[in-house]
Amino acid sequence: MILALGIDSVEIERFELWNTYNQKKLMRFFSQSEITYCLSIPEKSAERFAVRFATKEALFKALCQSYPEQRFYLHKVAKACEVQKKTAAPRLLVDWQALNLPKLTALISLTHTRQIASAAVILQK
């Protein structure tokens, strides 16, 4: 059963300098494996950070729709999830316990152009 859909888009240009940020600053929003992946090809780091940021925002929006009685904080949601790219299709891993929520399934779709990165998150029971 589908609980909610969250969608977000960001301008990639906003993330062009993120590859110069120190680890501590990046770790506020991304996991170590996300940071390593984003920085592995410097020419692609802005689009990779951007699409992961959009995914975390989309998850935040889907959670706010699913549980309107609860208060969610974007940084806490961001730290509780990780976009993994081990195969052709990326996956979103969520630490539901850290969010104090029952285990759900999070499906994602990510895309980007030269200027915009977008993500959609569907939450299912």
PAZA-74701 format. One record per residue: residue in three letters; x, y, z of N, C-alpha, C, CB in turn. Coordinates in nm, 3 decimals. Atoms other than C-alpha are relative to their C-alpha. Glycine has a CB too. Layout:
PAZA-74701
NODE  residuo     n_px     n_py     n_pz    ca_px    ca_py    ca_pz     c_px     c_py     c_pz    cb_px    cb_py    cb_pz
NODE      ALA        X        Y        Z        X        Y        Z        X        Y        Z        X        Y        Z
...
end
This chain:
PAZA-74701
NODE  residuo     n_px     n_py     n_pz    ca_px    ca_py    ca_pz     c_px     c_py     c_pz    cb_px    cb_py    cb_pz
NODE      MET    0.083   -0.118    0.000    0.000    0.000    0.000    0.089    0.125    0.000   -0.095   -0.001    0.122
NODE      ILE   -0.077   -0.124    0.009    0.139    0.341   -0.099   -0.048    0.097    0.109   -0.013    0.064   -0.141
NODE      LEU    0.031   -0.099   -0.104    0.156    0.587    0.191    0.017    0.143   -0.049    0.088   -0.024    0.121
NODE      ALA   -0.027   -0.138    0.041    0.308    0.892    0.024    0.100    0.003   -0.114    0.052    0.082    0.119
NODE      LEU   -0.095   -0.030    0.106    0.503    1.040   -0.262    0.067    0.132    0.034   -0.068    0.005   -0.139
NODE      GLY   -0.075   -0.124   -0.018    0.777    1.299   -0.213    0.085    0.026   -0.122    0.088   -0.006    0.128
NODE      ILE   -0.078   -0.037    0.118    0.941    1.486   -0.498    0.079    0.126    0.033   -0.092    0.023   -0.124
NODE      ASP   -0.079   -0.121   -0.018    1.222    1.741   -0.499    0.094    0.018   -0.119    0.080   -0.006    0.132
NODE      SER   -0.096   -0.036    0.104    1.438    1.921   -0.755    0.089    0.110    0.052   -0.073    0.044   -0.131
NODE      VAL   -0.096   -0.103   -0.041    1.750    2.129   -0.698    0.087    0.037   -0.120    0.088   -0.049    0.119
NODE      GLU   -0.093   -0.044    0.103    1.981    2.332   -0.918    0.139   -0.055    0.031    0.003    0.155   -0.010
NODE      ILE   -0.131    0.062   -0.019    2.309    2.147   -0.963    0.107    0.105    0.030    0.040   -0.081   -0.125
NODE      GLU   -0.096   -0.108   -0.021    2.498    2.476   -0.969    0.023    0.031    0.148   -0.047    0.126   -0.071
NODE      ARG   -0.013   -0.024   -0.145    2.431    2.515   -0.594    0.105   -0.091    0.064   -0.135   -0.022    0.068
NODE      PHE   -0.087    0.101   -0.059    2.655    2.211   -0.535    0.139   -0.003   -0.062   -0.063   -0.135   -0.013
NODE      GLU   -0.128    0.001    0.070    2.953    2.304   -0.752    0.121    0.009    0.091    0.004    0.113   -0.097
NODE      LEU   -0.114   -0.013   -0.091    3.175    2.390   -0.455    0.000   -0.103    0.112    0.002    0.138    0.060
NODE      TRP    0.009    0.097   -0.109    3.067    2.104   -0.231    0.119   -0.094    0.003   -0.128   -0.080   -0.011
NODE      ASN   -0.119    0.087    0.000    3.369    1.901   -0.342    0.118    0.065    0.072    0.040   -0.035   -0.144
NODE      THR   -0.106   -0.068   -0.077    3.581    2.161   -0.158   -0.031    0.004    0.149    0.019    0.141   -0.052
NODE      TYR    0.039   -0.001   -0.142    3.392    2.124    0.172    0.077   -0.107    0.075   -0.152   -0.021    0.016
NODE      ASN   -0.069    0.101   -0.081    3.564    1.941    0.456   -0.097   -0.112    0.038    0.062    0.065    0.127
NODE      GLN    0.079    0.120   -0.034    3.445    1.598    0.570   -0.104    0.029    0.109    0.092   -0.112    0.046
NODE      LYS    0.091   -0.029   -0.111    3.289    1.733    0.889   -0.127    0.069   -0.050    0.069    0.087    0.106
NODE      LYS    0.114   -0.074    0.055    3.066    1.971    0.695   -0.088   -0.092   -0.085    0.048    0.121   -0.083
NODE      LEU    0.076    0.092    0.085    2.963    1.705    0.441   -0.072   -0.107    0.082    0.093   -0.065   -0.101
NODE      MET    0.058    0.106   -0.083    2.896    1.449    0.716   -0.127    0.046    0.073    0.103   -0.048    0.102
NODE      ARG    0.124   -0.049   -0.061    2.619    1.671    0.852   -0.122   -0.044   -0.081    0.003    0.153    0.013
NODE      PHE    0.113    0.032    0.087    2.407    1.567    0.557    0.015   -0.133   -0.073   -0.019    0.109   -0.100
NODE      PHE   -0.025    0.120    0.080    2.569    1.269    0.384    0.078   -0.104    0.079    0.075    0.035   -0.127
NODE      SER   -0.079    0.107   -0.061    2.708    0.931    0.486    0.139   -0.001   -0.062   -0.070   -0.139   -0.018
NODE      GLN   -0.136    0.009    0.053    3.075    0.851    0.436    0.002   -0.065   -0.137    0.089   -0.078    0.096
NODE      SER   -0.001    0.066    0.132    2.998    0.616    0.148   -0.059    0.090   -0.108   -0.079   -0.133    0.006
NODE      GLU    0.054   -0.096    0.097    2.786    0.884   -0.022    0.106    0.104   -0.037   -0.126    0.071    0.056
NODE      ILE   -0.105   -0.100    0.025    3.068    1.137    0.015    0.109   -0.059   -0.089    0.061    0.050    0.132
NODE      THR   -0.103    0.067    0.080    3.324    0.890   -0.122   -0.046   -0.016   -0.145    0.034   -0.138    0.061
NODE      TYR    0.054    0.018    0.135    3.101    0.812   -0.421   -0.007    0.134   -0.074   -0.140   -0.065    0.006
NODE      CYS    0.014   -0.132    0.064    3.028    1.180   -0.493    0.133    0.060   -0.040   -0.073    0.095    0.092
NODE      LEU   -0.131   -0.058    0.026    3.395    1.275   -0.480    0.088   -0.085   -0.091    0.071    0.024    0.129
NODE      SER   -0.085    0.092    0.077    3.523    0.976   -0.679    0.028    0.048   -0.143   -0.065   -0.137   -0.006
NODE      ILE   -0.021   -0.060    0.132    3.481    1.159   -1.012   -0.029    0.149    0.015   -0.092   -0.067   -0.112
NODE      PRO    0.018   -0.142   -0.029    3.538    1.532   -0.953   -0.096    0.073   -0.096    0.132    0.069   -0.004
NODE      GLU    0.087   -0.066    0.097    3.355    1.635   -1.274   -0.148   -0.030    0.025    0.038   -0.044   -0.140
NODE      LYS    0.139    0.038   -0.026    3.040    1.460   -1.150   -0.043    0.027    0.144   -0.019   -0.146   -0.031
NODE      SER    0.032   -0.014   -0.142    3.052    1.555   -0.782   -0.120    0.091    0.024    0.119    0.054    0.075
NODE      ALA    0.112   -0.092   -0.022    2.805    1.847   -0.809   -0.133   -0.069   -0.030    0.014    0.125   -0.088
NODE      GLU    0.126    0.067    0.033    2.536    1.640   -0.984   -0.028   -0.115    0.097    0.004   -0.053   -0.143
NODE      ARG    0.020    0.110   -0.095    2.592    1.348   -0.745   -0.045    0.051    0.137    0.130   -0.081    0.014
NODE      PHE    0.046   -0.059   -0.127    2.564    1.564   -0.432   -0.142    0.053   -0.016    0.096    0.113    0.046
NODE      ALA    0.132   -0.061    0.023    2.263    1.743   -0.582   -0.111   -0.104    0.000   -0.001    0.077   -0.132
NODE      VAL    0.107    0.099    0.008    2.064    1.430   -0.661   -0.020   -0.071    0.135    0.031   -0.104   -0.111
NODE      ARG    0.014    0.059   -0.133    2.135    1.284   -0.316   -0.070    0.097    0.095    0.138   -0.040    0.057
NODE      PHE    0.068   -0.101   -0.081    2.029    1.608   -0.151   -0.149    0.001   -0.035    0.062    0.141   -0.023
NODE      ALA    0.140    0.002    0.043    1.707    1.604   -0.358   -0.072   -0.124    0.052   -0.008    0.006   -0.153
NODE      THR    0.060    0.124   -0.050    1.644    1.243   -0.252   -0.035    0.013    0.148    0.096   -0.119   -0.021
NODE      LYS    0.024   -0.016   -0.144    1.675    1.329    0.117   -0.115    0.098    0.024    0.128    0.050    0.070
NODE      GLU    0.113   -0.095   -0.009    1.439    1.626    0.070   -0.131   -0.069   -0.038    0.025    0.122   -0.092
NODE      ALA    0.121    0.072    0.044    1.191    1.403   -0.116   -0.046   -0.098    0.107    0.026   -0.074   -0.132
NODE      LEU    0.037    0.089   -0.109    1.202    1.147    0.165   -0.063    0.079    0.115    0.124   -0.079    0.051
NODE      PHE    0.054   -0.086   -0.105    1.145    1.426    0.418   -0.145    0.038   -0.031    0.087    0.127    0.015
NODE      LYS    0.135   -0.039    0.041    0.837    1.541    0.223   -0.096   -0.117    0.009    0.002    0.057   -0.142
NODE      ALA    0.086    0.119   -0.007    0.700    1.187    0.196   -0.031   -0.037    0.145    0.068   -0.119   -0.072
NODE      LEU    0.023    0.029   -0.142    0.745    1.133    0.571   -0.100    0.099    0.061    0.133    0.004    0.078
NODE      CYS    0.092   -0.102   -0.052    0.566    1.460    0.648   -0.144   -0.028   -0.045    0.043    0.141   -0.046
NODE      GLN    0.133    0.038    0.048    0.273    1.340    0.433   -0.052   -0.124    0.072    0.003   -0.024   -0.152
NODE      SER    0.040    0.127   -0.061    0.268    0.993    0.587   -0.036    0.013    0.147    0.110   -0.101   -0.016
NODE      TYR    0.017   -0.016   -0.145    0.288    1.108    0.948   -0.018    0.148    0.034    0.120   -0.059    0.076
NODE      PRO    0.019   -0.144   -0.023    0.137    1.459    0.968    0.000    0.041    0.147   -0.130    0.044   -0.063
NODE      GLU    0.003   -0.031   -0.143    0.110    1.435    1.346    0.140    0.007    0.061   -0.082   -0.103    0.074
NODE      GLN   -0.138    0.000   -0.050    0.488    1.394    1.383    0.077    0.118   -0.058    0.071   -0.132   -0.034
NODE      ARG   -0.087   -0.108    0.047    0.754    1.661    1.351    0.132   -0.061   -0.044    0.023    0.108    0.112
NODE      PHE   -0.126    0.050    0.055    1.046    1.570    1.127    0.094    0.117   -0.025   -0.025   -0.079   -0.131
NODE      TYR   -0.103   -0.099    0.027    1.372    1.758    1.088    0.086   -0.051   -0.114    0.088    0.029    0.127
NODE      LEU   -0.070    0.041    0.122    1.549    1.752    0.754    0.137   -0.061    0.030    0.015    0.118   -0.093
NODE      HIS   -0.134    0.054   -0.028    1.898    1.698    0.900   -0.007   -0.139    0.063    0.076    0.095    0.094
NODE      LYS    0.014    0.133   -0.061    1.779    1.404    1.108   -0.041   -0.104   -0.104   -0.104    0.004    0.115
NODE      VAL    0.041    0.090    0.108    1.606    1.247    0.808    0.119   -0.027   -0.092   -0.118    0.061   -0.081
NODE      ALA   -0.115    0.014    0.090    1.916    1.309    0.593    0.104   -0.096    0.057    0.064    0.136   -0.025
NODE      LYS   -0.098    0.088   -0.063    2.141    1.134    0.842   -0.050   -0.144    0.015    0.039    0.054    0.136
NODE      ALA    0.058    0.133   -0.018    1.902    0.838    0.870   -0.017   -0.075   -0.133   -0.134    0.012    0.069
NODE      CYS    0.015    0.070    0.128    1.914    0.753    0.500    0.127    0.013   -0.083   -0.121    0.057   -0.079
NODE      GLU   -0.118    0.003    0.086    2.170    0.673    0.235   -0.040   -0.049   -0.138    0.111   -0.089    0.060
NODE      VAL    0.020    0.044    0.138    2.150    0.655   -0.143    0.119   -0.089   -0.036   -0.012    0.123   -0.099
NODE      GLN   -0.104    0.094    0.041    2.342    0.349   -0.258   -0.006   -0.022   -0.150   -0.015   -0.135    0.075
NODE      LYS   -0.010    0.021    0.145    2.461    0.304   -0.614    0.096   -0.114   -0.025    0.046    0.130   -0.075
NODE      LYS   -0.086    0.117    0.021    2.598   -0.049   -0.632   -0.036   -0.071   -0.130   -0.012   -0.098    0.118
NODE      THR    0.045    0.058    0.126    2.399   -0.152   -0.939   -0.049    0.115   -0.088   -0.113   -0.108    0.021
NODE      ALA    0.050   -0.103    0.091    2.241    0.033   -1.230   -0.109    0.085    0.067   -0.055   -0.064   -0.129
NODE      ALA    0.109   -0.072   -0.067    1.941    0.127   -1.014    0.041    0.036    0.143   -0.129   -0.086    0.000
NODE      PRO   -0.034   -0.039   -0.137    2.014    0.330   -0.700   -0.109   -0.045    0.099    0.019    0.152    0.010
NODE      ARG    0.093    0.041   -0.106    1.854    0.225   -0.371    0.009    0.101    0.113    0.032   -0.144    0.052
NODE      LEU    0.001   -0.086   -0.118    1.754    0.424   -0.065   -0.011   -0.088    0.123   -0.116    0.104   -0.005
NODE      LEU    0.002    0.073   -0.126    1.846    0.265    0.265   -0.039    0.099    0.109    0.139   -0.066    0.030
NODE      VAL    0.048   -0.089   -0.106    1.663    0.413    0.564    0.011   -0.071    0.133   -0.146    0.045   -0.026
NODE      ASP   -0.005    0.050   -0.137    1.732    0.360    0.933   -0.130    0.042    0.069    0.128    0.055    0.078
NODE      TRP    0.133   -0.034   -0.053    1.368    0.352    1.040    0.003    0.013    0.151   -0.102   -0.106   -0.040
NODE      GLN   -0.012   -0.007   -0.145    1.466    0.296    1.401    0.049    0.139    0.044    0.095   -0.109    0.052
NODE      ALA   -0.052   -0.133   -0.032    1.663    0.624    1.405   -0.109    0.107   -0.013    0.118    0.034   -0.091
NODE      LEU    0.110   -0.094    0.019    1.347    0.799    1.285   -0.120   -0.034    0.090   -0.044    0.001   -0.146
NODE      ASN    0.107    0.045   -0.090    1.136    0.613    1.543   -0.128   -0.031   -0.077   -0.027    0.107    0.106
NODE      LEU    0.113    0.036    0.086    0.912    0.471    1.270    0.002   -0.149   -0.029    0.005    0.080   -0.132
NODE      PRO    0.001    0.140    0.041    0.797    0.126    1.165    0.070   -0.014   -0.135   -0.146   -0.054   -0.007
NODE      LYS   -0.072    0.023    0.125    0.989   -0.031    0.878   -0.096    0.013   -0.119    0.067   -0.139    0.000
NODE      LEU    0.074   -0.021    0.123    0.860    0.084    0.541    0.091   -0.033   -0.118   -0.054    0.146   -0.010
NODE      THR   -0.079    0.014    0.121    0.974    0.035    0.184    0.007    0.136   -0.066   -0.061   -0.108   -0.096
NODE      ALA   -0.019   -0.128    0.068    1.120    0.341    0.014    0.052   -0.028   -0.141    0.100    0.092    0.079
NODE      LEU   -0.039    0.014    0.140    1.130    0.333   -0.366    0.043    0.136   -0.051   -0.117   -0.059   -0.086
NODE      ILE   -0.047   -0.130    0.050    1.326    0.602   -0.548    0.018   -0.003   -0.151    0.132    0.038    0.067
NODE      SER   -0.034   -0.023    0.139    1.369    0.740   -0.895    0.078    0.131   -0.004   -0.127    0.005   -0.092
NODE      LEU   -0.089   -0.116    0.006    1.654    0.983   -0.965    0.029    0.036   -0.145    0.131   -0.027    0.077
NODE      THR   -0.036   -0.044    0.134    1.734    1.192   -1.269    0.064    0.139    0.008   -0.125    0.003   -0.093
NODE      HIS   -0.054   -0.136    0.005    1.923    1.503   -1.372    0.027    0.040   -0.144    0.130    0.010    0.084
NODE      THR   -0.044   -0.059    0.125    1.991    1.733   -1.662    0.132    0.069    0.031   -0.108    0.101   -0.060
NODE      ARG   -0.122   -0.075   -0.031    2.291    1.964   -1.684   -0.023    0.101    0.112    0.051    0.071   -0.124
NODE      GLN    0.029   -0.105   -0.097    2.113    2.215   -1.461   -0.077   -0.048    0.124   -0.079    0.108   -0.066
NODE      ILE    0.093    0.038   -0.106    1.859    2.028   -1.244    0.015   -0.147    0.038   -0.145    0.029   -0.042
NODE      ALA    0.004    0.138   -0.051    1.870    1.716   -1.025   -0.135   -0.019    0.069    0.120   -0.030    0.100
NODE      SER    0.132    0.028   -0.056    1.538    1.556   -0.928   -0.006   -0.139    0.059   -0.108    0.018   -0.106
NODE      ALA    0.019    0.130   -0.064    1.428    1.273   -0.703   -0.146   -0.015    0.038    0.092   -0.016    0.125
NODE      ALA    0.134    0.035   -0.048    1.101    1.099   -0.627    0.015   -0.117    0.096   -0.098   -0.035   -0.119
NODE      VAL   -0.001    0.108   -0.101    1.044    0.881   -0.320   -0.143   -0.044    0.023    0.067    0.048    0.135
NODE      ILE    0.130    0.057   -0.033    0.745    0.651   -0.276    0.019   -0.084    0.126   -0.058   -0.086   -0.118
NODE      LEU   -0.001    0.081   -0.122    0.682    0.513    0.072   -0.113   -0.100   -0.005   -0.012    0.089    0.128
NODE      GLN    0.097    0.107   -0.001    0.503    0.179    0.096    0.002   -0.072    0.133    0.026   -0.098   -0.114
NODE      LYS    0.008    0.086   -0.119    0.379   -0.027    0.388    0.036   -0.140   -0.040   -0.141    0.003    0.064
end
